[in-house]
Amino acid sequence: MPTVAVDKAGLFSALGREYTNEEFDELCFEFGVELDEDTTDQDRPIVNGKQEPPQLKIEVAANRYDMLCFEGIALMLNIFRGRTAAPNYRLVAPQDADLQTIHVHPETSRIRPYVSGAVLRNIKFTQERYESFISLQDKLHQNLARQRSLVAIGTHDLDTIQGPFTYEALPPEQISFVPLNQTKKMNGAELMSFYENDRNLGKYLPIIRDSPVYPVIYDSKRTVCSLPPIINGDHSKISLNTRNVFIEITATDKTKVEIVNNILVSMFSQYTEEPFTVEPVKIVSPHNHETRQAPDLTPREMQAEISYINECCGLSLSAQEICELLKRMSYRASPSSSSSDLIDVHIPPTRADVLHQCDIMEDVAVAYGFNRLPKSFPGKSGTIAQPLLINKLGDIVRIETAMAGWSEVMPLILCSHDENFAWLNRKDDGQTAVRLANPKTAEYQIVRTSLLPGLLKTIRENKHHSVPVKIFEVSDVAFKDVSMERKSRNERHFAAAFYGKTSGFEVVHGLLDRIMLMLKSAFITREEGLENTKVEGYWIDEVNDPTYFPGHAAAIHLRLNGKEQVIGTFGILHPTVLEKFELR
């Protein structure tokens, strides 16, 4: 879990009282965080000629992005203690000007397709606030943004640049600017060479280095604001004197770009002239239907069952009592008008971690006090468990195969490119396998698209055992799928392999018949007539697959609910496949 270091005196001042170590440790425990260290009695480093003031190092939950900075910790603890109410975040348009606009070019879809933004007007920075602002960006980059691979934040002094802004993707040679804290102008290619050995920025270069185009944000005068996710331009860097902050956030993940934006502006909008107000930015992106106004600080609405909360916590709280407890956790809640067993909960934009009523139940327990919850033997549950259908089907296939005398194996899901394609006499079209961006070894380059390489490698490493060897696996493979947000999908597959002195074709065929029988799928014979589409079941046809020996392979066809499809293949492996896996 991330550890956040905060100034001890500053935090206690924000909380309105002094705490002993024991008192503050107890407060942290009650809220669900942990006091990891107090540096008061330690030798502290000298910073700018002065000894660093005492710090508290607080360990927060990995999903509480709103507590990755001093501002978030102080605000949440004050709300928890009832010292302040949950803030009402508001979007306020400028009175004498139009909204700042970011025009997105279609070419950005090739590299980082999503962008968001916001403006913090009339903000007041002190040295401590400025350092916390930078620190929160760093922690979001390392945590939620996965080392900037998913999201990259750029912050700029709005008074030094002029909108409207454009988000483009250009060849690196066409991008030229002075990077942050530098004096020499460089193009994209030169910048990559310059920062190649940089301890801080060098690790981010592979994210875009091999791309034919680099993402870049310009203002209306073609001044480069940033080259995400690497570095901002020096022209628009912020300082203690910055009064208006322009925030631009680029991403490969549509959901996380808005979460990061909401967290950043929510935490530091308290320092604007009118606290907790944010100026929105208009995103113009018609090519991918992402034209909108950002950020969206509207609280999400959710309902939770009173009976579920009480049953899980072992309590008998009324709807009003639950609503009062939720106020301590920064929610706004009220009894629902639709049912006496429901409460309507408004989730603030800072709480992206709340996804289900179980999260609300957990916060009710925190606000009530875990130490105060009644202790009882867990003889009942507030939930009714049931397996996912895909897991249930997988278990049926797994059990029946094991009962037929086959041994289950669990190879790694990663394999080399050759094992997945060339060694099986298959060609890679470039649109099938999910590749690792920076594989450490040639053995683990892609996510497998077939279970067969893992089975054959398992047999190879166990050739010294007596034959026959009969093994199987029921597990996931992965495929590229650009229609999905994560650009890939998992499929649950089943595979079995027989290794012995004979081919074992009839043995594998028998296993197929057994599995299909247990799944209540009948074998359709020629006598029943394959032309009769009303007859449901499966049948096999000869197939020409380069993985198998010619004339010794079959495709498995299934007709179900009037639909026909090929669900698999089986056969005797081609001699070249056996040779590659050292099984001849």
N, C-alpha and C positions, 0 to 999 in steps of 0.2 A: 504494500500500500504506500502511496506517496506521503512523504514527510514534508511539512511546511514549517519553515523557521520564521517566527514573528518576534518583533521587539516586545520584550516583557513589559516594560513600563508603558509603552504605547497601547498594548492590548488591555492592560488593567485600567488605564485611563479611559479607553473606549467602553469598557464594561462598567465603569462608574464606581469601582471599589478595588481595594487591594486584596489579594488572596495569598494564603500560605500555599506551599507546594501540595500539601494534603488536600486542602479545600479545592484548589484548581484541578487536581487530579480527579477528585470526586465529581466535579462539574463536567469534566470531559467524559468520564465514564457514563454519567447519566445521559449525556447527549449522544453517545455512541462513537466518540473519538477517543484517542489515547494520548496522554502526555508522555512523549518518548524521552525527553531530556530537558533539563534546565541548566543553562551554561553559567549561572550566576557565580558559582564557586569554582569555575574552571579558568584555565589560562586562555584568554581570548585574543584573537589576532589584532594587530595594529592596522587600522584602516585610515589613510590620509592623516597620519600622525597622531591619531587618537585610538584608544582601545575600543574595540567593538562593544556596544552595550549588551547587557545580558539578554539572551534570547530563549524563547520557549520553542522546542521542536515538537510539533503536534502531528501525529499520524492520523490521517483521515482515510475514509473509505475510498477505494479507487473509482467508484461511480459518483462520488460527490464532487463534481467539477466546480460547483459553486463555493467550495471551501479550500480551493487551492491558493488562496491569497489571504492577506491580513484582513482585507475588507469583508470577505465572505465569512471568515471565522467570527469576527467581531459582530457582524450583523446577525448571523444565525444564533449565536449564543445570547445576544440581547433579546431576540424574539423569543427564544426558548425560556428565558428568565422572566418574560413578561415586561421587560423594561421598555420595549418599543413594539409597535405594531408592524406587521408585514408590510413592506412598501408597495405602493401602487405605481407600477412602471407605466409610463405614458409616452406615446409618440407625439411629438409636437413639431409641426411644419414651420419653417421660417416665415415670419410675418411679411418681410419686404423682399422676398426672393423666391425663386422656384426651388424645388428639391434638387439636390445633386443627383446626377444621372450617370450610370455606367452602361455603355453600349457594348454588348458582347458580340464579337465576330464569330461566324460559324466555324472558322478554322480551330478555335479553341477546343472543339470536341475531340481533336486528335491528341490532346495532351492533358488539359485540366478543364473539364467542361463546365464546372459550376463556379459561380461567384456570388458573393453577398457583400453587404456594406452597411455603414451607419456613420453618423456624425455626432460627436459630443461637443456641444456648443458651450462656450464660456466656462470651460473647466479650469479649475485652479490646482496646479501641481505644486507640491513641496518636494523636497529631495526624497522623503520617505514614500510619498505617493507615486512619484515617478519611478522609483526603483521597484515598487510593488506592481506597477503597471507593466513594466518590462518582464518582471519575474512571472507574472500570471501568463503572459504570452508564451514564455519558455516552457512552463509546466504544461500548458495545453498542447504545445507542439510535441512534447515528449510523451504525454499521456494519451489523450483522446485522439490527437492527430497522427499518432504512430510515426514519430520522427519526421513530421511534415509530409509524409507520403500521402496522407489523406486530406489534410487541411494545412494551409499556410496563411499566416496573418501578416498584414502590412499596415502600419500606422504612420500617419503623415500629418505634418503641420498644414492645415487647410489654407492658412493665410499665405503660404508660399506657392501654392498651385491653384489652378483654375479649372473648374468643370465646364462642360461635361467631360467625363472620362471615357476612355475606350479600353476594352480588354481584348487583346489581340494575340495571335500566335504567328510568329515570324521566324524565318531562318536566323540563326545566331549571329551571322555576319551583318545583318541589317539592324541589329539592336545595339545602340551605343549610348553609354551614360557613365557618370562617375558614381561608383558604388559607395555605400555608406562608409563614412569616416576615411575616405580615400581622396586623392587629389587628381589622379590620372583618369582620363576617360578611356573606357575599354568597350569592345564589342563582346557579344556573348561567348565566342570561342576563346578570346583572350581572357575573359573573366574565369572560365573554367580552368585554364592553365594557372592563372594567378592564385586561385584559392585551392588548388589541388592538394597542397600539403598543409592547409590551414586546419588547425586542431578542432575548431568549432564548426566551420562551414563545409569542410571537405567531405564530411560524411553525408551531406545532402546532395552533392553534385550528381551521383548516379541516378537520382530520381528523374532528371530530364536530359542528362548529358548526351545520351544516344538517340534522342528524338530529333527528327529533321527540323522541327519547329520548337521554339521556346515561348512560354507564356510571358506576356509583358503588359503592363498597365500604363497608359499615357494620359496626360491631362490634355486640355484643349489646345495647348501650345506645343504639343508633342514632347513635353518634358517627361522623361521616364520616372514614374513613381516607384515601381518595383519590378523585379524579375523573380516572380514566385516560382518555386519555394526557396530560392537561394538567398536573396538580399534585396534591401530597399535601395533607392537612390539617395545620394547624399543631399540633393537639393531640397528635399521635403522632410528631412529628419526632424523629429520632435525634440523639444528641450523643456527646461523648467519654465520658460517664458511662453510656451505654446498655450494658446487660449482656445483654439478650435481644432479638434482632432478628427481627421478623416480616416476611417477604417475600411480597408478592403480585404476580403477573405476569399481566396481561391481554393478549389477542392476537387477531388475525384469522387467524393462521397456526398450525395445530395442531402442526407439527413444531418451529418456531422457539421457541415458548413453552417447550418442555422443554429445548431446547439452551441458551437464556438462563438458565433456572433452574439447570441443571447447572453451567454455567460459573461463575455467581456464587457458589453455595454451595461448589463445589469449591475455588475460590481462597481464600475467606476462612474456611472451616472449620478451617484450620490455626491460627487464632487462638482457637479455642474451648478451654475448659478441658481437654477430651479431644480432642486434635487430630484433624482429618479426620472428625468425627462431625457428623451433621446430623439434626435432628428433622423427621420428615415431617409433612405436612399432608394431611388427608383432604378431597378434593374431592367434593361431592355434587351431581351434575348428571345426573339420570336422563332429562331430556327429550331430550338429544342423545347419550346413552350414554357420557358422559365421566366417570362416577363412578370414582374411582381414588384411590390414595395417591401423592403427589408429594413430592419428586422420585424418579425411579427411577435410582439410581446403580449398578445392576448392570452390570458390563462386558459389552459386546456381544461375541458369539462369531463368529469368522470363520476361514476356512481359506485358506491360501495355498500355492501349488505351489512346491516347492523348485526344480524345474527351471526354472520361469518366472523366479524371482528370479535364479538363477545366469545364465540365458541373457541376461536384460536387463542385468545388471551385468557380464557377462563374467567371472564368478568360478566357483569350484568349492567352495562352502562346504557343510559338512554341516548337517544339521538342527539339531544342538546349537549350532553356531557361529552360525547365523542367529538362534536363540532368544536367545543371549547378546547379539548386536548389538541386537535389538529391545528388550531390557531398558533399553538406554541411551536409548531413545526413549519410555519410560514404558509400554511394553506388558508383558504377561505372556504368554509363549509356551512351547509344549512340542511335541515331535514327536507327530504324530497316530498313534493306534492303528489307524486305518482304512486308512492307506496310508503306505508308506515315502516317498512323494513329497509328503506334505502336512505342514504344521505347523498346530496349533491356536493361534489368536491371540485373546487377550482384550483388547478395546479399551476403554480407560478412558473414563469419561463426559465427560472434558475434550476428547476427540478426535472431535468430530462431523464433522470434515473427512475421516475415513477411510471411504470408501464402497466400495472395490474393492481387489483384491489388488495393483493397481499402486501404490496409496498405501502399502501395506506394503513393497513392493519399493523405493519411493523412500526410505523411512525406513531400510531396510537399507543402502542406498547412502550415506545421510548418516552413519549410525553407523560404517560401514566407512571412510568418507572419500572424497569425490569425487576428491581429488588422488591417491589411491592406486589408483583403478580403472584397470585395464589399458587402454591406448590402442590402438585398432584401427580399421581402416576399417569402416564399418557395412555389412558384406556379408551380415548375417543379422539376423533380427528374432525377438523372443520372442512376437510376436503374428501372427495371420492376419487380415488386414483384409478386410472385405466391406461393401458398401454397405447401408444400410437399405433395406428393400423399397420404401418410399414414395419414397426418393430415386432408386432404380433405375427405378421406373416413371416418375417425373417426367423423368428424363434421356431415356428412350425417346421420350416424347411431345415433349420439347423438340427432340431431334435430328431426328425425322421431320418436325416442323413447319418447322424451319429448312431442311431439304433440299427441302421443297415450295415454297420461295421466300418464306417469311414471316420478318420481322425480329423478334427478341426485344427486349422492353423491360422495364425494372425500375423501375416507379413506387414511390413511398413507400407504406408499409403504413398510414399514418395519412391520414385525409381528414376533410372537414367532414361534419356530420350531413346537411345538405341534399344534398350530392353523393351520399351513399350511399343516401338514401331519396327525398326529394321530387323531386329532379331525374330520378330513374328511375321516377317515378310509383309509388313504393312507400311503404307506411305502416309506421311504427315501432311495434311493439307494446310496446316497453319491455323486452322479455325477450330480445332478439336481439344487439344490438351492445354491445361493451365500450366504455364511455365513459372518457375521461380526467377525473380528478377536478378538475384545475385547469389546463385548456388555456391556453397562452399566447396563441394566436391562434385565430380562428374557422376557419382553414383546416385545423387539426389538432385535431379534437374527439373522434373515435372511431377505433377500429380497424376497418378495412374488413371488410364481410361479403361483398363481391363484388369481383371484379377489374375489372369493367366501368368504374367511374369513372376508374380510373388509365389505362386504355386510351384512353378518350374525351378525357381531359385531355392525354394525349400527342399525340393527333391534332390537338387544338386548337392546341397550341403548334408544330405542324409543318405547318400548312395551306399554307404557302408552298412546300412541296416538291411535285414533280410527282405526279400521281395515276396509278394507284391507290396508296394506302398500305395495306400489309398487315402488321399487327403482332400479336404474341401475347405472353402471359405465363404462366409456370408458377410459382406461388408460393402462399404461405399466406394464408388469411383466418382471422378469429377469431370465435367465438360465445360468448355466455354459456352456462354449464353449471353449475348449482348442485349437481349430483351429484358434481362433482369438487372436490378440496381447494382448487385454485386458482380455482375458480368460473368457469373458461373453458376452451375447447379450441381447438386449431388444426386446420384442414383444408387439405389441399393441393388447389388448384383449377387449372384450365386455362381460358383464355379467349383468343379471337382476334377481331379487328375488321378489317373491310374498308371503306375509304373511297375512293369514286371517283365517276365520272359516272353510274354505274348502281348499283342496290342491292347487287349482288354476292351475292344470296341463293344462287345456284347455286355460286359460288366457295366460300363458307363450307360449303355442303353437301358439296362435293367434299373439302374439308379434313377434315370429320368422317368421311367414308367412308374416307379414306386413313389417318387415325389409328386408327380401329377395325379396319381391315384389318391394320395392323402389330401391333395388340394381339390378333390372331387371333380377332376377334369378327365373325361373319358377319351380313350384313343379312338380316332375315327379311321376305320378301315375302308379299303376300296369298295368292299361289298355294301357298306352303308351309303356310299355315294358322296364324294366330296362336293358334288354340284348342289346338293341339298343344303342351302344356306341356313335352314332351320335347325340343323343338327349342330350342337355345340360340342367342342372338345379340341383335341390337338392331333396333329399328324406331322410326319417328317418327309422332307423332299431332299434329294441330292442337291448339293450346293458346290459351287466352285470358289473355294476360299483358299488363298495362298498360304495361310497358316497351316492348313491340313494337307495330307497326302492326296493327290488327285484321285477322284473316284472313291475316296474313303471319308467323306464328310457329309453331314446332313444339316439342314436348317429345321428348326422347330417352329411350326406354325400353330397359332392358337386362334380359335374362333369363339368369341364371347360376346353376348348381347348383340349378335348380328355383325360384329366387327372382326376383321381378320388382321393379324399382324405377326411378324416374325419376332419371337421372344428369345431366341438363342440359337447356338450352333453346337455340334459336337462331332468328333471324328478322331482319326489317327494323325498325330502331328507330323509335319513335313520333316524329312531328314535334316534339312538345313537349320530348322528351328532347334532340333535336338542337339545338333552340333554346336550352335551358338551357346546353348545353356549347358554344354558339356555333359549331355545325357546319352550319347551314342555308345 
